[in-house]
Amino acid sequence: MKKQFIYIFGLTALFMTLSCHKAKKSIKDYYPVVETRAATITDDGDVIVEAQITSDGDQQLEYIGFCMDTLPDPNMMSNQVIIEELSGGNFTTKYDNISTLLPYHSFDPNKTYYFRSWATNGNGYSYGNTISLTNIKSAPVVPTCTLNTNQLNGSPYTIVTAPYNSSNNTWDFQAQSQFYGTLYFKFGSKMRSKVFTTINHQTPNENQVYVGFNSSEFLQSGSKVYVQETSPNNYEITICNAPYTLNSSTSYVNTRFVCPL
């Protein structure tokens, strides 16, 4: 799938040579027929939109895609997504809750969003039906443990920094503890309400996070880091019994804190 913006000009007239091309019964028969089948909110707060081409019209299909807006019946150019793959007449896309296509890069759960499919052929373009969604947000993240806030294994600590690291496309921040020193976090994607998985190197992919202590210790791969966005750019982070190696022995981290970004 490729996301880009294009201008599509519909033809104002159809030229037909009756000797080799029989006229259609309806002008609509010359254009594609597309149906927006579903728009579904995922647990991560993304929206999956599905559509189907039921007729190519009188000409071969040229482009298919989706559009989205906070206004009813969005225009083709509104948050346009162009689809490159068509499978059995069906096509789909995902509007990420964290996306440069969206105003302020995320859905507002207090607004209504309208999703619409479209298709073009050599004669022009047509729209599918519009589906509206409200209250678009992530499902609540429930940690497997209950801990005190702003403590690491019972030791208090505070957030120091929370910047976006553009050099390696990670979201980094630090916390300082009187007993454990500095705790480093590197998230492979922007923090949001979801469960991230720890890795043992500092180049996490999406849905992964590196958690290290000072410069030598780090959480082993495979542990869960529970992130819940409590308000815009404020997050509650919980780690339950995550193992790390210290002096050739295994120790465990239990922590929960509120992190403003």
C-alpha positions as protocol buffer text, in pm:
chain_id: "A"
residue {
  index: 1
  type: MET
  ca { x: 0 y: 0 z: 0 }
}
residue {
  index: 2
  type: LYS
  ca { x: 118 y: 350 z: -83 }
}
residue {
  index: 3
  type: LYS
  ca { x: -8 y: 674 z: 67 }
}
residue {
  index: 4
  type: GLN
  ca { x: 11 y: 981 z: -153 }
}
residue {
  index: 5
  type: PHE
  ca { x: -202 y: 1266 z: -284 }
}
residue {
  index: 6
  type: ILE
  ca { x: -318 y: 1287 z: -643 }
}
residue {
  index: 7
  type: TYR
  ca { x: -556 y: 1503 z: -843 }
}
residue {
  index: 8
  type: ILE
  ca { x: -810 y: 1315 z: -1049 }
}
residue {
  index: 9
  type: PHE
  ca { x: -1010 y: 1493 z: -1315 }
}
residue {
  index: 10
  type: GLY
  ca { x: -1340 y: 1334 z: -1416 }
}
residue {
  index: 11
  type: LEU
  ca { x: -1435 y: 1354 z: -1782 }
}
residue {
  index: 12
  type: THR
  ca { x: -1717 y: 1594 z: -1858 }
}
residue {
  index: 13
  type: ALA
  ca { x: -1845 y: 1390 z: -2150 }
}
residue {
  index: 14
  type: LEU
  ca { x: -1827 y: 1037 z: -2284 }
}
residue {
  index: 15
  type: PHE
  ca { x: -1749 y: 994 z: -2655 }
}
residue {
  index: 16
  type: MET
  ca { x: -1891 y: 682 z: -2809 }
}
residue {
  index: 17
  type: THR
  ca { x: -1881 y: 536 z: -3159 }
}
residue {
  index: 18
  type: LEU
  ca { x: -2206 y: 344 z: -3182 }
}
residue {
  index: 19
  type: SER
  ca { x: -2078 y: 121 z: -3461 }
}
residue {
  index: 20
  type: CYS
  ca { x: -1831 y: -46 z: -3222 }
}
residue {
  index: 21
  type: HIS
  ca { x: -1959 y: 50 z: -2877 }
}
residue {
  index: 22
  type: LYS
  ca { x: -2317 y: 5 z: -2762 }
}
residue {
  index: 23
  type: ALA
  ca { x: -2448 y: 278 z: -2533 }
}
residue {
  index: 24
  type: LYS
  ca { x: -2520 y: 181 z: -2172 }
}
residue {
  index: 25
  type: LYS
  ca { x: -2867 y: 204 z: -2024 }
}
residue {
  index: 26
  type: SER
  ca { x: -2751 y: 440 z: -1748 }
}
residue {
  index: 27
  type: ILE
  ca { x: -2468 y: 691 z: -1726 }
}
residue {
  index: 28
  type: LYS
  ca { x: -2367 y: 524 z: -1398 }
}
residue {
  index: 29
  type: ASP
  ca { x: -2280 y: 205 z: -1587 }
}
residue {
  index: 30
  type: TYR
  ca { x: -1971 y: 375 z: -1730 }
}
residue {
  index: 31
  type: TYR
  ca { x: -1814 y: 427 z: -1387 }
}
residue {
  index: 32
  type: PRO
  ca { x: -1682 y: 183 z: -1124 }
}
residue {
  index: 33
  type: VAL
  ca { x: -1915 y: 58 z: -853 }
}
residue {
  index: 34
  type: VAL
  ca { x: -1753 y: 45 z: -509 }
}
residue {
  index: 35
  type: GLU
  ca { x: -1896 y: -37 z: -167 }
}
residue {
  index: 36
  type: THR
  ca { x: -1747 y: 56 z: 171 }
}
residue {
  index: 37
  type: ARG
  ca { x: -1805 y: -266 z: 363 }
}
residue {
  index: 38
  type: ALA
  ca { x: -1681 y: -197 z: 715 }
}
residue {
  index: 39
  type: ALA
  ca { x: -1485 y: 38 z: 942 }
}
residue {
  index: 40
  type: THR
  ca { x: -1360 y: -125 z: 1263 }
}
residue {
  index: 41
  type: ILE
  ca { x: -1175 y: 15 z: 1566 }
}
residue {
  index: 42
  type: THR
  ca { x: -887 y: -209 z: 1682 }
}
residue {
  index: 43
  type: ASP
  ca { x: -765 y: -251 z: 2040 }
}
residue {
  index: 44
  type: ASP
  ca { x: -476 y: -16 z: 1957 }
}
residue {
  index: 45
  type: GLY
  ca { x: -721 y: 259 z: 1853 }
}
residue {
  index: 46
  type: ASP
  ca { x: -650 y: 222 z: 1481 }
}
residue {
  index: 47
  type: VAL
  ca { x: -929 y: 198 z: 1222 }
}
residue {
  index: 48
  type: ILE
  ca { x: -943 y: -82 z: 964 }
}
residue {
  index: 49
  type: VAL
  ca { x: -1154 y: 12 z: 659 }
}
residue {
  index: 50
  type: GLU
  ca { x: -1269 y: -249 z: 407 }
}
residue {
  index: 51
  type: ALA
  ca { x: -1426 y: -204 z: 63 }
}
residue {
  index: 52
  type: GLN
  ca { x: -1522 y: -402 z: -245 }
}
residue {
  index: 53
  type: ILE
  ca { x: -1533 y: -333 z: -619 }
}
residue {
  index: 54
  type: THR
  ca { x: -1853 y: -484 z: -761 }
}
residue {
  index: 55
  type: SER
  ca { x: -1806 y: -347 z: -1115 }
}
residue {
  index: 56
  type: ASP
  ca { x: -1515 y: -193 z: -1307 }
}
residue {
  index: 57
  type: GLY
  ca { x: -1758 y: 7 z: -1520 }
}
residue {
  index: 58
  type: ASP
  ca { x: -1702 y: 51 z: -1894 }
}
residue {
  index: 59
  type: GLN
  ca { x: -1323 y: 93 z: -1866 }
}
residue {
  index: 60
  type: GLN
  ca { x: -1035 y: -70 z: -1681 }
}
residue {
  index: 61
  type: LEU
  ca { x: -982 y: 40 z: -1321 }
}
residue {
  index: 62
  type: GLU
  ca { x: -709 y: 302 z: -1273 }
}
residue {
  index: 63
  type: TYR
  ca { x: -702 y: 384 z: -901 }
}
residue {
  index: 64
  type: ILE
  ca { x: -880 y: 265 z: -587 }
}
residue {
  index: 65
  type: GLY
  ca { x: -857 y: 395 z: -234 }
}
residue {
  index: 66
  type: PHE
  ca { x: -1010 y: 556 z: 71 }
}
residue {
  index: 67
  type: CYS
  ca { x: -1063 y: 901 z: 216 }
}
residue {
  index: 68
  type: MET
  ca { x: -1149 y: 1022 z: 565 }
}
residue {
  index: 69
  type: ASP
  ca { x: -1261 y: 1347 z: 728 }
}
residue {
  index: 70
  type: THR
  ca { x: -1450 y: 1492 z: 1023 }
}
residue {
  index: 71
  type: LEU
  ca { x: -1707 y: 1621 z: 772 }
}
residue {
  index: 72
  type: PRO
  ca { x: -1976 y: 1390 z: 626 }
}
residue {
  index: 73
  type: ASP
  ca { x: -1913 y: 1243 z: 279 }
}
residue {
  index: 74
  type: PRO
  ca { x: -1539 y: 1322 z: 264 }
}
residue {
  index: 75
  type: ASN
  ca { x: -1380 y: 1435 z: -60 }
}
residue {
  index: 76
  type: MET
  ca { x: -1141 y: 1199 z: -238 }
}
residue {
  index: 77
  type: MET
  ca { x: -848 y: 1423 z: -146 }
}
residue {
  index: 78
  type: SER
  ca { x: -924 y: 1425 z: 230 }
}
residue {
  index: 79
  type: ASN
  ca { x: -663 y: 1208 z: 407 }
}
residue {
  index: 80
  type: GLN
  ca { x: -637 y: 1011 z: 86 }
}
residue {
  index: 81
  type: VAL
  ca { x: -499 y: 657 z: 78 }
}
residue {
  index: 82
  type: ILE
  ca { x: -426 y: 490 z: -257 }
}
residue {
  index: 83
  type: ILE
  ca { x: -435 y: 110 z: -264 }
}
residue {
  index: 84
  type: GLU
  ca { x: -203 y: -83 z: -495 }
}
residue {
  index: 85
  type: GLU
  ca { x: -337 y: -434 z: -435 }
}
residue {
  index: 86
  type: LEU
  ca { x: -683 y: -569 z: -515 }
}
residue {
  index: 87
  type: SER
  ca { x: -772 y: -924 z: -406 }
}
residue {
  index: 88
  type: GLY
  ca { x: -1090 y: -1072 z: -547 }
}
residue {
  index: 89
  type: GLY
  ca { x: -1244 y: -728 z: -571 }
}
residue {
  index: 90
  type: ASN
  ca { x: -1168 y: -653 z: -204 }
}
residue {
  index: 91
  type: PHE
  ca { x: -926 y: -396 z: -65 }
}
residue {
  index: 92
  type: THR
  ca { x: -849 y: -258 z: 278 }
}
residue {
  index: 93
  type: THR
  ca { x: -638 y: -5 z: 467 }
}
residue {
  index: 94
  type: LYS
  ca { x: -549 y: 95 z: 821 }
}
residue {
  index: 95
  type: TYR
  ca { x: -573 y: 450 z: 951 }
}
residue {
  index: 96
  type: ASP
  ca { x: -324 y: 455 z: 1238 }
}
residue {
  index: 97
  type: ASN
  ca { x: -421 y: 636 z: 1556 }
}
residue {
  index: 98
  type: ILE
  ca { x: -67 y: 774 z: 1549 }
}
residue {
  index: 99
  type: SER
  ca { x: -38 y: 908 z: 1194 }
}
residue {
  index: 100
  type: THR
  ca { x: 80 y: 1218 z: 1011 }
}
residue {
  index: 101
  type: LEU
  ca { x: -243 y: 1198 z: 808 }
}
residue {
  index: 102
  type: LEU
  ca { x: -451 y: 1282 z: 1114 }
}
residue {
  index: 103
  type: PRO
  ca { x: -494 y: 1627 z: 1269 }
}
residue {
  index: 104
  type: TYR
  ca { x: -259 y: 1646 z: 1570 }
}
residue {
  index: 105
  type: HIS
  ca { x: -144 y: 1294 z: 1466 }
}
residue {
  index: 106
  type: SER
  ca { x: -419 y: 1106 z: 1653 }
}
residue {
  index: 107
  type: PHE
  ca { x: -794 y: 1050 z: 1658 }
}
residue {
  index: 108
  type: ASP
  ca { x: -998 y: 1265 z: 1896 }
}
residue {
  index: 109
  type: PRO
  ca { x: -1243 y: 1031 z: 2077 }
}
residue {
  index: 110
  type: ASN
  ca { x: -1486 y: 1322 z: 2115 }
}
residue {
  index: 111
  type: LYS
  ca { x: -1523 y: 1369 z: 1738 }
}
residue {
  index: 112
  type: THR
  ca { x: -1701 y: 1177 z: 1463 }
}
residue {
  index: 113
  type: TYR
  ca { x: -1492 y: 1055 z: 1169 }
}
residue {
  index: 114
  type: TYR
  ca { x: -1628 y: 961 z: 826 }
}
residue {
  index: 115
  type: PHE
  ca { x: -1465 y: 693 z: 609 }
}
residue {
  index: 116
  type: ARG
  ca { x: -1536 y: 645 z: 240 }
}
residue {
  index: 117
  type: SER
  ca { x: -1404 y: 433 z: -48 }
}
residue {
  index: 118
  type: TRP
  ca { x: -1356 y: 549 z: -406 }
}
residue {
  index: 119
  type: ALA
  ca { x: -1246 y: 416 z: -746 }
}
residue {
  index: 120
  type: THR
  ca { x: -1158 y: 555 z: -1089 }
}
residue {
  index: 121
  type: ASN
  ca { x: -1148 y: 427 z: -1445 }
}
residue {
  index: 122
  type: GLY
  ca { x: -1092 y: 587 z: -1786 }
}
residue {
  index: 123
  type: ASN
  ca { x: -1433 y: 754 z: -1772 }
}
residue {
  index: 124
  type: GLY
  ca { x: -1410 y: 916 z: -1429 }
}
residue {
  index: 125
  type: TYR
  ca { x: -1457 y: 830 z: -1063 }
}
residue {
  index: 126
  type: SER
  ca { x: -1722 y: 716 z: -818 }
}
residue {
  index: 127
  type: TYR
  ca { x: -1760 y: 694 z: -441 }
}
residue {
  index: 128
  type: GLY
  ca { x: -1873 y: 418 z: -211 }
}
residue {
  index: 129
  type: ASN
  ca { x: -2100 y: 473 z: 85 }
}
residue {
  index: 130
  type: THR
  ca { x: -1977 y: 656 z: 396 }
}
residue {
  index: 131
  type: ILE
  ca { x: -1931 y: 490 z: 737 }
}
residue {
  index: 132
  type: SER
  ca { x: -1902 y: 705 z: 1051 }
}
residue {
  index: 133
  type: LEU
  ca { x: -1724 y: 620 z: 1377 }
}
residue {
  index: 134
  type: THR
  ca { x: -1711 y: 796 z: 1713 }
}
residue {
  index: 135
  type: ASN
  ca { x: -1516 y: 737 z: 2033 }
}
residue {
  index: 136
  type: ILE
  ca { x: -1210 y: 610 z: 1846 }
}
residue {
  index: 137
  type: LYS
  ca { x: -954 y: 521 z: 2112 }
}
residue {
  index: 138
  type: SER
  ca { x: -741 y: 236 z: 2238 }
}
residue {
  index: 139
  type: ALA
  ca { x: -883 y: -31 z: 2462 }
}
residue {
  index: 140
  type: PRO
  ca { x: -778 y: -2 z: 2829 }
}
residue {
  index: 141
  type: VAL
  ca { x: -443 y: -163 z: 2908 }
}
residue {
  index: 142
  type: VAL
  ca { x: -459 y: -378 z: 3223 }
}
residue {
  index: 143
  type: PRO
  ca { x: -123 y: -477 z: 3380 }
}
residue {
  index: 144
  type: THR
  ca { x: -85 y: -816 z: 3546 }
}
residue {
  index: 145
  type: CYS
  ca { x: 38 y: -659 z: 3872 }
}
residue {
  index: 146
  type: THR
  ca { x: -70 y: -382 z: 4111 }
}
residue {
  index: 147
  type: LEU
  ca { x: 212 y: -152 z: 4224 }
}
residue {
  index: 148
  type: ASN
  ca { x: 270 y: 184 z: 4389 }
}
residue {
  index: 149
  type: THR
  ca { x: 317 y: 480 z: 4156 }
}
residue {
  index: 150
  type: ASN
  ca { x: 662 y: 629 z: 4086 }
}
residue {
  index: 151
  type: GLN
  ca { x: 856 y: 349 z: 4248 }
}
residue {
  index: 152
  type: LEU
  ca { x: 1108 y: 102 z: 4111 }
}
residue {
  index: 153
  type: ASN
  ca { x: 1119 y: -208 z: 4333 }
}
residue {
  index: 154
  type: GLY
  ca { x: 1005 y: 16 z: 4618 }
}
residue {
  index: 155
  type: SER
  ca { x: 1260 y: 293 z: 4553 }
}
residue {
  index: 156
  type: PRO
  ca { x: 1118 y: 636 z: 4453 }
}
residue {
  index: 157
  type: TYR
  ca { x: 1234 y: 801 z: 4132 }
}
residue {
  index: 158
  type: THR
  ca { x: 1146 y: 1089 z: 3902 }
}
residue {
  index: 159
  type: ILE
  ca { x: 1129 y: 1148 z: 3526 }
}
residue {
  index: 160
  type: VAL
  ca { x: 1423 y: 1345 z: 3387 }
}
residue {
  index: 161
  type: THR
  ca { x: 1372 y: 1377 z: 3011 }
}
residue {
  index: 162
  type: ALA
  ca { x: 1123 y: 1261 z: 2749 }
}
residue {
  index: 163
  type: PRO
  ca { x: 1239 y: 1363 z: 2399 }
}
residue {
  index: 164
  type: TYR
  ca { x: 1180 y: 1224 z: 2052 }
}
residue {
  index: 165
  type: ASN
  ca { x: 1510 y: 1095 z: 1911 }
}
residue {
  index: 166
  type: SER
  ca { x: 1499 y: 1175 z: 1539 }
}
residue {
  index: 167
  type: SER
  ca { x: 1839 y: 1016 z: 1468 }
}
residue {
  index: 168
  type: ASN
  ca { x: 1707 y: 662 z: 1519 }
}
residue {
  index: 169
  type: ASN
  ca { x: 1331 y: 730 z: 1523 }
}
residue {
  index: 170
  type: THR
  ca { x: 1279 y: 627 z: 1884 }
}
residue {
  index: 171
  type: TRP
  ca { x: 1099 y: 789 z: 2176 }
}
residue {
  index: 172
  type: ASP
  ca { x: 1346 y: 809 z: 2464 }
}
residue {
  index: 173
  type: PHE
  ca { x: 1321 y: 914 z: 2824 }
}
residue {
  index: 174
  type: GLN
  ca { x: 1506 y: 863 z: 3151 }
}
residue {
  index: 175
  type: ALA
  ca { x: 1415 y: 824 z: 3516 }
}
residue {
  index: 176
  type: GLN
  ca { x: 1645 y: 866 z: 3815 }
}
residue {
  index: 177
  type: SER
  ca { x: 1620 y: 651 z: 4126 }
}
residue {
  index: 178
  type: GLN
  ca { x: 1809 y: 700 z: 4450 }
}
residue {
  index: 179
  type: PHE
  ca { x: 1894 y: 330 z: 4463 }
}
residue {
  index: 180
  type: TYR
  ca { x: 1897 y: 210 z: 4100 }
}
residue {
  index: 181
  type: GLY
  ca { x: 2050 y: 512 z: 3930 }
}
residue {
  index: 182
  type: THR
  ca { x: 1924 y: 603 z: 3584 }
}
residue {
  index: 183
  type: LEU
  ca { x: 1661 y: 399 z: 3404 }
}
residue {
  index: 184
  type: TYR
  ca { x: 1655 y: 436 z: 3024 }
}
residue {
  index: 185
  type: PHE
  ca { x: 1358 y: 371 z: 2795 }
}
residue {
  index: 186
  type: LYS
  ca { x: 1372 y: 358 z: 2414 }
}
residue {
  index: 187
  type: PHE
  ca { x: 1035 y: 300 z: 2247 }
}
residue {
  index: 188
  type: GLY
  ca { x: 1035 y: 197 z: 1880 }
}
residue {
  index: 189
  type: SER
  ca { x: 711 y: 386 z: 1815 }
}
residue {
  index: 190
  type: LYS
  ca { x: 533 y: 678 z: 1973 }
}
residue {
  index: 191
  type: MET
  ca { x: 398 y: 592 z: 2314 }
}
residue {
  index: 192
  type: ARG
  ca { x: 30 y: 506 z: 2317 }
}
residue {
  index: 193
  type: SER
  ca { x: -210 y: 286 z: 2512 }
}
residue {
  index: 194
  type: LYS
  ca { x: -83 y: -63 z: 2436 }
}
residue {
  index: 195
  type: VAL
  ca { x: 149 y: -338 z: 2554 }
}
residue {
  index: 196
  type: PHE
  ca { x: 509 y: -310 z: 2433 }
}
residue {
  index: 197
  type: THR
  ca { x: 760 y: -598 z: 2438 }
}
residue {
  index: 198
  type: THR
  ca { x: 1116 y: -557 z: 2568 }
}
residue {
  index: 199
  type: ILE
  ca { x: 1424 y: -628 z: 2356 }
}
residue {
  index: 200
  type: ASN
  ca { x: 1791 y: -648 z: 2457 }
}
residue {
  index: 201
  type: HIS
  ca { x: 1933 y: -395 z: 2207 }
}
residue {
  index: 202
  type: GLN
  ca { x: 1885 y: -22 z: 2151 }
}
residue {
  index: 203
  type: THR
  ca { x: 1720 y: -32 z: 1807 }
}
residue {
  index: 204
  type: PRO
  ca { x: 1359 y: -133 z: 1880 }
}
residue {
  index: 205
  type: ASN
  ca { x: 1101 y: -175 z: 1609 }
}
residue {
  index: 206
  type: GLU
  ca { x: 737 y: -72 z: 1636 }
}
residue {
  index: 207
  type: ASN
  ca { x: 570 y: -221 z: 1947 }
}
residue {
  index: 208
  type: GLN
  ca { x: 911 y: -285 z: 2108 }
}
residue {
  index: 209
  type: VAL
  ca { x: 1099 y: -107 z: 2386 }
}
residue {
  index: 210
  type: TYR
  ca { x: 1454 y: -122 z: 2522 }
}
residue {
  index: 211
  type: VAL
  ca { x: 1482 y: -72 z: 2900 }
}
residue {
  index: 212
  type: GLY
  ca { x: 1832 y: -33 z: 3046 }
}
residue {
  index: 213
  type: PHE
  ca { x: 1997 y: 51 z: 3379 }
}
residue {
  index: 214
  type: ASN
  ca { x: 2287 y: 293 z: 3357 }
}
residue {
  index: 215
  type: SER
  ca { x: 2515 y: 153 z: 3085 }
}
residue {
  index: 216
  type: SER
  ca { x: 2551 y: -217 z: 3161 }
}
residue {
  index: 217
  type: GLU
  ca { x: 2222 y: -385 z: 3260 }
}
residue {
  index: 218
  type: PHE
  ca { x: 1899 y: -413 z: 3062 }
}
residue {
  index: 219
  type: LEU
  ca { x: 1573 y: -605 z: 3073 }
}
residue {
  index: 220
  type: GLN
  ca { x: 1581 y: -937 z: 2892 }
}
residue {
  index: 221
  type: SER
  ca { x: 1381 y: -974 z: 2571 }
}
residue {
  index: 222
  type: GLY
  ca { x: 1019 y: -1083 z: 2593 }
}
residue {
  index: 223
  type: SER
  ca { x: 888 y: -898 z: 2898 }
}
residue {
  index: 224
  type: LYS
  ca { x: 582 y: -674 z: 2881 }
}
residue {
  index: 225
  type: VAL
  ca { x: 571 y: -299 z: 2935 }
}
residue {
  index: 226
  type: TYR
  ca { x: 214 y: -178 z: 2988 }
}
residue {
  index: 227
  type: VAL
  ca { x: 147 y: 178 z: 2868 }
}
residue {
  index: 228
  type: GLN
  ca { x: -182 y: 357 z: 2935 }
}
residue {
  index: 229
  type: GLU
  ca { x: -238 y: 714 z: 2810 }
}
residue {
  index: 230
  type: THR
  ca { x: -420 y: 876 z: 3103 }
}
residue {
  index: 231
  type: SER
  ca { x: -455 y: 1216 z: 2931 }
}
residue {
  index: 232
  type: PRO
  ca { x: -296 y: 1375 z: 2622 }
}
residue {
  index: 233
  type: ASN
  ca { x: 83 y: 1316 z: 2644 }
}
residue {
  index: 234
  type: ASN
  ca { x: 61 y: 1171 z: 2995 }
}
residue {
  index: 235
  type: TYR
  ca { x: 124 y: 802 z: 3041 }
}
residue {
  index: 236
  type: GLU
  ca { x: 114 y: 543 z: 3315 }
}
residue {
  index: 237
  type: ILE
  ca { x: 382 y: 279 z: 3263 }
}
residue {
  index: 238
  type: THR
  ca { x: 391 y: -54 z: 3446 }
}
residue {
  index: 239
  type: ILE
  ca { x: 649 y: -335 z: 3436 }
}
residue {
  index: 240
  type: CYS
  ca { x: 568 y: -659 z: 3618 }
}
residue {
  index: 241
  type: ASN
  ca { x: 841 y: -899 z: 3733 }
}
residue {
  index: 242
  type: ALA
  ca { x: 1064 y: -844 z: 3427 }
}
residue {
  index: 243
  type: PRO
  ca { x: 1401 y: -1027 z: 3449 }
}
residue {
  index: 244
  type: TYR
  ca { x: 1747 y: -880 z: 3393 }
}
residue {
  index: 245
  type: THR
  ca { x: 2098 y: -1012 z: 3456 }
}
residue {
  index: 246
  type: LEU
  ca { x: 2313 y: -851 z: 3725 }
}
residue {
  index: 247
  type: ASN
  ca { x: 2654 y: -994 z: 3825 }
}
residue {
  index: 248
  type: SER
  ca { x: 2574 y: -1327 z: 3654 }
}
residue {
  index: 249
  type: SER
  ca { x: 2250 y: -1367 z: 3847 }
}
residue {
  index: 250
  type: THR
  ca { x: 1890 y: -1293 z: 3751 }
}
residue {
  index: 251
  type: SER
  ca { x: 1702 y: -1011 z: 3921 }
}
residue {
  index: 252
  type: TYR
  ca { x: 1354 y: -871 z: 3852 }
}
residue {
  index: 253
  type: VAL
  ca { x: 1201 y: -529 z: 3796 }
}
residue {
  index: 254
  type: ASN
  ca { x: 862 y: -419 z: 3924 }
}
residue {
  index: 255
  type: THR
  ca { x: 775 y: -57 z: 3858 }
}
residue {
  index: 256
  type: ARG
  ca { x: 483 y: 176 z: 3792 }
}
residue {
  index: 257
  type: PHE
  ca { x: 496 y: 549 z: 3731 }
}
residue {
  index: 258
  type: VAL
  ca { x: 330 y: 841 z: 3556 }
}
residue {
  index: 259
  type: CYS
  ca { x: 533 y: 993 z: 3274 }
}
residue {
  index: 260
  type: PRO
  ca { x: 450 y: 1333 z: 3121 }
}
residue {
  index: 261
  type: LEU
  ca { x: 586 y: 1376 z: 2767 }
}
